[in-house]
């Protein structure tokens, strides 16, 4: 388990990493563009959130537990997500395609965020979205021959791996602070929320997932593996995992 100070150090160091060669020329073809553009635009929009509600929730939480450094870590996490949005936006500009201002999936998520002040729900939601993002960006990378877009996806995938660890560690702390009754019903709610959200993401971006070589079954299997490595791992002791596997 890492401290908030560790994570601020990680995000600051990672901000200096330059993994995208912007001297490359985009060479995405028409077929690839038709399969990926709507989702590329939607994820670009989603990655540009200012994160004000998340900052508010993390500030309230950090003050409660006496860990002001956690606020800085969350702000740096948001800044890294915004970098993803900026890179995707820059790519869209280079290929002459517009950055959209509204998308039903993004609008739904923003409405949920607006009313959410719980650090626990925030953390769970981010774990799920980041898990689907890993599959999405790998699919996008596999769906195109454009080297520049591949590098953008690789950069995001590297970041997302750490993001999931950052959020999973926090959810473990939050979950461990609950009594046994609360843990019992949370296990059910977490699982239902995880798989329901993953279905929404498949529905919204199945063309990219399929273009990257995924069927619905393979996507579900990948999400199941991510559930086992994140939410289930932290909510079930080893003995209980064996019983419920």
TAQUIQUI-V421658 format. One record per residue. PHI is phi in degrees with one decimal (* if undefined). PSI is psi in degrees with one decimal (* if undefined). D_LAST is the distance of its C-alpha to the last C-alpha in Angstrom with 2 decimals. Layout:
# TAQUIQUI-V421658
phi=(PHI	PHI)
psi=(PSI	PSI)
d_last=(D_LAST	D_LAST)
This chain:
# TAQUIQUI-V421658
phi=(*	-94.9	-83.1	-62.2	-62.4	-59.4	-70.2	-62.8	-63.5	-61.8	-64.7	-65.8	-65.0	-67.7	-65.5	-88.7	-77.4	-115.8	-104.0	-113.2	-90.8	-76.9	-79.4	-67.3	-95.3	-66.8	-135.0	-72.3	-89.8	-62.2	-63.4	-63.9	-65.5	-61.5	-79.9	-117.0	-57.2	-57.1	-72.5	-60.1	-66.5	-66.2	-69.4	-60.1	-63.0	-64.8	-80.4	-100.7	-58.2	-75.0	70.9	-63.5	-71.7	-66.8	-63.1	-63.3	-66.3	-69.9	-65.5	-60.7	-67.4	-63.6	-66.3	-66.2	-97.8	72.2	-130.8	-61.7	-63.9	-63.5	-62.5	-63.8	-63.4	-65.3	-62.5	-70.8	-60.8	-62.4	-60.9	-68.5	-63.3	-64.7	-59.6	-59.6	-62.4	-65.3	-66.2	-64.9	-64.4	-62.2	-65.3	-59.3	-61.1	-67.5	-95.5	74.5	-112.6	-75.6	-87.2	-79.0	-110.0	-152.4	-151.3	-62.0	-66.9	-65.2	-63.4	-63.8	-65.1	-67.3	-65.6	-63.1	-63.1	-61.1	-95.3	-96.7	-117.7	-89.1	-64.3	-63.6	-66.7	-58.1	-64.9	-61.2	-61.1	-66.7	-58.4	-66.4	-64.1	-66.4	-65.9	-67.2	-62.8	-59.4	-70.4	-61.8	-71.1	-67.2	-65.3	-62.3	-62.2	-74.8	-87.2	-128.9	-100.1	-76.2	-64.2	-64.4	-64.8	-61.2	-67.2	-61.9	-64.6	-61.3	-59.7	-65.3	-62.0	-61.4	-64.0	-63.2	-59.5	-70.8	-59.7	-65.2	-63.2	-55.9	-75.9	-65.8	-61.9	-70.3	-64.2	-62.3	-64.0	-64.4	-67.5	-64.0	-82.3	-93.0	-78.6	-61.9	-63.8	-63.5	-63.8	-60.5	-76.5	-66.4	-56.5	-70.7	-64.2	-57.0	-65.1	-62.5	-64.2	-60.9	-75.3	-65.1	-66.0	-63.0	-68.3	-61.5	-67.4	-60.0	-59.4	-76.7	-131.9	-62.9	-65.6	-72.0	-57.8	-70.9	-63.1	-87.9	99.0	-101.5	-95.9	-60.1	-65.9	-67.1	-61.5	-61.9	-64.8	-67.0	-68.1	-62.0	-63.3	-68.8	-61.5	-63.5	-82.7	-118.6	-63.6	-67.7	-59.6	-89.9	-99.6	-119.2	-58.8	-53.6	-64.3	-72.0	-60.6	-63.9	-69.5	-97.7	-75.4)
psi=(125.0	153.2	165.3	-35.7	-38.9	-44.8	-36.0	-39.6	-42.2	-50.2	-36.4	-44.6	-40.4	-25.7	-18.5	-8.7	129.4	99.5	-3.4	125.0	99.4	-0.3	-15.4	145.7	133.4	134.2	41.7	135.6	172.3	-41.8	-44.3	-40.3	-41.8	-35.0	-25.7	-21.3	-50.6	-41.1	-36.8	-43.2	-39.8	-44.1	-33.9	-43.8	-45.6	-30.0	-4.5	8.3	142.5	-18.6	25.8	-39.2	-35.1	-40.6	-40.7	-44.1	-41.7	-32.6	-46.2	-43.6	-45.3	-37.5	-36.0	-39.0	-2.5	40.3	73.9	-24.2	-25.7	-33.6	-43.7	-38.8	-42.5	-41.0	-38.9	-35.0	-45.8	-41.6	-36.8	-38.5	-40.3	-32.3	-41.3	-46.0	-40.1	-40.7	-42.7	-39.3	-41.1	-38.9	-44.3	-40.7	-41.2	-31.1	4.9	29.1	145.4	152.4	123.0	158.9	-8.4	142.1	141.4	-39.4	-43.4	-40.3	-40.4	-45.6	-37.2	-36.2	-41.5	-43.4	-35.5	-37.4	-2.3	121.1	5.9	124.4	-33.6	-49.1	-38.6	-48.9	-43.5	-45.8	-42.0	-39.4	-44.0	-47.3	-40.9	-33.8	-44.4	-33.1	-38.8	-43.0	-39.7	-50.8	-31.2	-39.0	-43.1	-41.8	-42.0	-19.1	-7.1	153.7	3.2	114.4	-36.6	-45.4	-37.0	-41.7	-37.7	-44.1	-41.6	-43.6	-44.1	-42.7	-38.9	-46.4	-42.9	-33.5	-44.0	-35.1	-42.8	-40.4	-45.1	-47.5	-36.6	-39.7	-38.7	-41.3	-34.2	-41.1	-45.3	-43.0	-41.9	-20.4	-0.3	157.2	172.1	-38.2	-45.7	-38.7	-37.2	-51.1	-25.2	-36.2	-41.4	-46.5	-44.3	-46.8	-45.7	-43.1	-40.2	-51.9	-32.1	-43.1	-39.6	-33.7	-39.8	-41.3	-40.1	-47.0	-39.4	-29.5	27.6	-26.9	-38.3	-43.4	-44.4	-37.8	-27.5	6.3	12.5	138.9	174.0	-39.9	-43.4	-36.5	-46.5	-39.6	-39.2	-40.0	-35.2	-42.6	-39.3	-36.6	-44.9	-35.3	-15.2	-83.4	-48.6	-38.2	-37.5	-16.5	-16.0	125.1	161.2	-42.7	-38.3	-33.9	-40.6	-37.9	-37.5	-0.8	*)
d_last=(24.70	27.82	30.75	32.28	35.23	33.14	31.90	35.44	36.56	33.91	34.74	38.45	38.25	36.16	38.78	41.22	39.17	40.74	38.50	40.23	43.58	45.45	48.32	46.32	47.41	44.88	44.99	42.43	43.62	44.03	41.13	38.69	40.20	39.93	36.19	35.43	38.21	37.06	33.65	35.35	37.69	35.01	32.95	36.25	37.05	33.71	33.98	37.42	36.61	38.64	35.74	38.11	35.71	33.04	35.83	36.95	33.54	33.06	36.63	36.15	32.96	34.56	37.62	35.62	33.88	36.96	35.62	38.09	36.94	33.71	35.94	37.39	34.01	32.98	36.36	36.00	32.54	34.20	37.07	34.82	33.31	36.90	37.76	35.31	37.07	40.44	39.65	38.42	41.50	43.77	42.42	43.05	46.54	47.18	46.37	48.38	45.65	45.51	43.11	42.06	42.37	40.08	36.88	35.00	31.61	33.26	35.31	32.33	30.56	33.88	34.38	31.03	31.94	35.38	34.22	31.40	32.51	29.18	28.04	24.48	24.50	26.39	23.97	20.90	22.98	24.16	20.74	19.84	23.30	23.34	20.07	21.70	24.89	23.57	22.84	26.11	28.34	27.02	27.67	31.08	31.89	31.08	33.03	36.31	38.84	40.31	40.13	40.77	37.91	35.62	36.71	36.13	32.56	31.99	33.40	31.11	28.00	29.04	29.52	26.30	24.20	25.99	25.87	22.09	22.22	25.07	23.35	19.93	21.88	23.82	20.98	19.55	23.04	23.33	20.03	20.82	24.15	22.86	22.90	19.99	20.84	21.02	17.71	16.11	17.63	17.32	13.53	14.11	17.17	15.88	13.14	15.84	18.42	16.51	16.00	19.42	21.16	19.73	21.15	24.46	24.69	24.13	26.81	29.19	28.91	27.75	31.03	30.33	26.74	28.14	31.16	28.93	27.33	24.25	23.56	21.59	18.69	18.85	19.20	16.11	14.12	15.78	15.08	11.32	11.68	13.99	11.85	9.21	12.43	14.23	13.33	9.78	11.06	14.05	12.97	10.38	11.86	10.41	10.16	8.39	5.69	5.38	5.86	3.82	0.00)
